Amino acid sequence: MKRLALCLALAALPASAEGERVLSIGGSVTEIVYALGEDHRLVARDTTSVWPPAALALPDVGYMRALAPEGVLSVAPDLIIAEDGSGPPETLDVLRAAQVEYVTVPDGFDRPAVRAKIEAVADALGVPERGARLADRVDAELAAAAEIETPGPKRVLFILSTQDGRITAAGTDTAADGIITLAGAENALTGFEGYKPVSAEAIGAAAPDVILMMDRREGHAVSDADLFAMPAIAATPAAQGENVVRIDGLLLLGFGPRTPEAVTRLNAALYGERS
């Protein structure tokens, strides 16, 4: 009760015009707000919102799936626009009790999902016409980027992490699976949904041609040499050909306005530059 009282007190700040103090939760949501030209309304962001670089100047209220109500309400938002899956639920309950407008943006990993995200954010901000124009442009760019002819789709294994020697990889119904498909390749692992630890036997049977990873920095990346030396990876065609592709995580998996660029870059990395 004390925590709820504190949060409600934090929310009891001078009122502003509705939707003039916007908190964006989720990297793709923040990108869309900027692409719509509505970034002047942003008062804060979450940790995943790192693009465009100007967003880094905003206060950071924490990771989208581990938000604390005190941090969220301390920036006095009158509108929160959040990617689906933000939370935890206890924090959302406090925000509802504080009567802060909260809009959830649907998630998805295909062309229609990108359009739906853009339109949802634009509607929340009260600029649906601008959202329709942006959605049309991005959809056209994505359609062009996905018009790919290949001699045969390469089998791509997306590795989320190799922490403690355990490989966590992407199955179906994931952003990784979606971007691999849009780039004209196929996910090497389709026997499960989500991101899960996988055995050496499963990776061997998947026989990936290419390993795809997020481009990590600050000491969190595994080197190519260490990656290909892992017993689960060493015998794969990807290791034998030393084929690994690394792309910025938000660009690759965000499914926002830059997804056409992600598809083009991944396709070029897999099959070579198109003329």
N, C-alpha and C positions, 0 to 999 in steps of 0.2 A: 504493500500500500504506500509506503514512503516513496518507493521508486516511482510509482504512478503519479503521486502528488508532485514530485519534483519535475517530472516530464510535463505534466499539465501546466505547471508554473512557468516552465521554459517556453511553452507554447503561448502563454498569455502575454504576448508582446503587441505593440501597436499594429493594428490591422493595415494591410496594404490591399491594393486592387487585386482581385482574384487572378491567380496565375502570373503575378508579377515577381514572385520570389520562388523560383523553380529549382528543385533539387533533382538531378538526373542520376539514376542508379543503373549501371550497366554501360559498358563501353560503347555498344552500338547505339543505345539511346542518346548518349552524349554526342556522338558523331552526327546523328540525325538532327539534333537540336542546332548544332553549328551549321550543318548543311542547309537548314531551313532559314538561316539568318536570324535565329531567335536567341542566340547565346547571350545577349545583353540581359536576359531575364534570369540567367543562372546565378545562383548564390553558392552552390557547392556541387560536389560530384562524389562518386565512390572511387575506391582504389583501382578498379578495372578501367576507369575512364582516363586513358592516357593519350588519346588522339582527338582533335589536333593538339599540337604542343601547347597552345594557348590555354587548354583546359587544365594544365598542370598548375596554373596560377590560382585556381579555385581551391577553397578549403576542401579537405578530404575527410569524409565522414566514416570511412572504413570499408571493409570488403562487403560486397553486395549480399553475400549469404550469411554474414555474421554482423549485422548492423546492431548497434546499441541505440535505444531510443533517445538517451541523453544527447548523444552526438548528432543524431538527425535533427532533433528539435532545437538544438542550440543555434542552428543557422536560421531558425524561424521561417521554414518554407510554408507557402500557402498552397503549393502544388508539388507533389512528388510523382515523377514518371519513372517507373521501374520495370526492368526486364522480368519476365516470368521466372519464378524461382528465387527471387530476392526474399530476404527474411533475416532472422528466423520468425516463425509465426507469432511468438510472444511479442516481438518488437512491433509487428504489424497491428496486433491488438491494441498496443499502447497508442500507436499513431491514429488508429480509428477513434479511440477514446478521446484523443486530443482534437478530433474533428478536422484533421488535415486531409485535404483531398488527395487521394492515392489512386493512380491509374496504372494498371498492369499492362505491359506491352507483350503481346503474344510472341512465343518463340517458334522457330521452325528453321529448316535447313534446305530450302529450295527457292526458286524464283518467286513463287507466290508469297512465301514467308517474308522475303525482303520487302516486297510491296506492302504487305500487311503491317510490318513494323513501322515503315515510314508513315503510312496513313494514320496509324494509331497515335504516334507521337504528334503528328500535325493536328489531328483532331483534338488531342488533349490541350494543345497550345492555342487552339482557336484559329488555326490558319489552314483549313482543309484544302483550299484552292492551291496554295503554295505546296502543300504536301502532295497533291495529285500531280503537279508538274514535276516535282522531284522524283516521285515514284515512276512516272512515265519515262523520264530520262534514264534513271538507273536500270529500269527493267529492259529498256532498249539496249543499253550497254551490256547488260548481263546476257541478253539473248545473243548478241553478236559475239561475246566472248566464249559462249558455250557452243557455238556452231563449229564444232571441231571434227575433223576427219582424221582418224588415226589408222595405221595398218592393223592394229589390234590393241585393246586397252591393256595398259600395264597394271600389274597387281601391286598395290601400294599398301604398306603397313604403317599406320599412324601410331607412333609411340608417344604417349603422354608423359611418362616418366620411367626412369630406370633406377629409382631409389632403392638402395640396399641390394642392388643386383636383381630386383624383381621388375619385370617389364609390365607396365600398364598400357594397354592399347585400346584402340577404338573399334567397337562393333558397329552395328546398324543404329539408326535413330540417334545419330550424333552429328555435330557440326563438321567433324572430320570426314565422316562418311559422305555428307552432303557436298562438301567442297571437292572431294576426290571425284565424285560422280560428275559434277559440273565441269571439271577439268578434263573429262574424257577418259578417265581411268576407272579402275574398280577397286573397292576395298578388299584387301586380302583376307579379312576376317568378317564373316557374316553370320556366324553361328550363335551370336548373342547380341543383346542391345546394351548401349551405354559404353562406359569406359571401365574395363575390368583387368585385373591381373591375368596374364596368360602364361601357359606353360611352354617349355621349350618344344615339346611335342607338337603343340598347336601351331607354333610359329614355323616349325619345320614343315608341317603339312600345308601351311598357307603359302609357302614358297614365294615370298614377296620379291618383286623385281627392284623395288625402291623403298627405302625407309623415309617417312615424312615426319618431321618434328618441328615444334615451335623453336624459333631462334631465341634462345635464352642467353642472358648475360649475367654478370656479377657472380661468376663462379658456380652457377646452377647448371651449366651445360655439360653434357658428357662429350668428350672429344670423339672425332670419327674413329680414331684408332681404338679407343676403349670400347666404343659401341660395337665395332666389327669383331672385337676380340671376345665379346660375350658369348658363352657357349650356345645360347638360344639363337643367336644371330649368325654366328660364324659360318654355318653351312648353307645359308640362304643365298639365292642368286644376288640379292642386294649386297651382301657382304663380299661375295666373290667379285662383283663388279664395282665395289666401293661406291655404291649409289645411295646417297643420302641428300635430301632436300630440306633446308631449314628456312622457314618464313616467319616473320613476326606473328605472334599468336593472335592479337586482336584483328589484324588484317586478314589472316587466314581463316579464323573461326568466328568472326564477329557477325557475319551476315547482316551488314549494314550498307551504307552508301558506297563503300570501297570494295564490295565483293566482286564487281567486274574486274578490278585490278588484281584481286587475289586469284581469280580463275585464270586470267591471262598469264600471270607470273608462274603459277603452278604448272599450267600446260606447257609453257616454254621450258621450264626446268625439266619436265618429264620427256618432252618430245622434240625440243629445240625451238628456236624462234620461228614464228610464222612470217612469211613474206607479206 
